Amino acid sequence: MTPSLGLARGRARLLALSLLVAGAADSDALASGPLDTDYLLDGTWVRLEQGRAERAIDPTSAIRQRTAVVGQPAHGDLDGDGHPDTALILAHHTGGSGTFYYVVAARGLPNGYRGSNGVLLGDRVRVEDVSLRQGLVVVRYLDREAGEPMAAEPTVAHTMILKIERGELLVRAELELDEQLLAGWLRLGHEVRSFTPCGQDVVHWIVGESAALDAVFAGYRELAGDAEPYAPVFMVGAGRFAEPPGDGFGADYATAVDLTRLFEVRLEGDCGR
């Protein structure tokens, strides 16, 4: 991520937070669906109708600002309330040469949908897909190297992880190229430090030393402290698959995983979420 894009995201987050707290949308009424919802883009609420919006940038200008949903929305439950939520990518044309891409979320509530703030991905990036996994929004997209001209084809792969917290869509992480989102079952103890990812029968030994790993151990002790030894705990995080150690208890495992980020630990898990 370039410094200018990081600064833009920081300013946008502060503005979004103040507007979300103030309830600054044009209407408090809930929308009938994610394609007909208000979203907060760069300090302005944009109301979609059937996935599109268009307006003059000011009453005296012929220049039009256009916003549209691109790609396929992703559906799931972002906040665990049992109501279906949606994540979407918006292409926002402000009247100049740029096309700015945002990720937004529409939270399903009992009587309709409420749109979130938009998180900027970049100018003229190429979005590969958006998905919902374990209450997180996952966006894969291509951008340019820092300093490359905008005419260059975007080729640098990015994976952004976001989460709804108190109604605000926030970036939780931007994964490194060799990191991947992981969800599955932990078992920790004197002779065991293993992880079994969702969708796999393979049990991996946990290797490495990181702040995330310290947090994993602390979360496990808090949740499983009163349970039977080596009780399973569900984890959502990120990491890299690695070689197991050559000696010790881990040498009995065929594979290992280096946990680099922790998003959540909980006693109950659902690999299908």
Salt bridges, closest charged atoms under 4 A:
ASP38 OD1 - ARG47 NE 2.76
GLU54 OE2 - ARG64 NE 3.14
GLU54 OE2 - ARG66 NH2 3.39
ASP79 OD2 - ARG107 NE 3.80
ASP123 OD2 - ARG124 NH2 2.90
GLU128 OE1 - ARG140 NH1 3.32
ASP129 OD2 - ARG140 NH2 2.38
ASP143 OD1 - ARG144 NH1 3.74
GLU153 OE2 - ARG126 NH2 1.89
GLU165 OE2 - ARG172 NH1 3.66
GLU168 OE2 - ARG13 NE 3.44
GLU174 OE2 - ARG9 NH1 2.72
ASP178 OD2 - ARG240 NE 2.73
GLU179 OE2 - ARG261 NE 2.99
GLU264 OE1 - ARG266 NH1 2.75
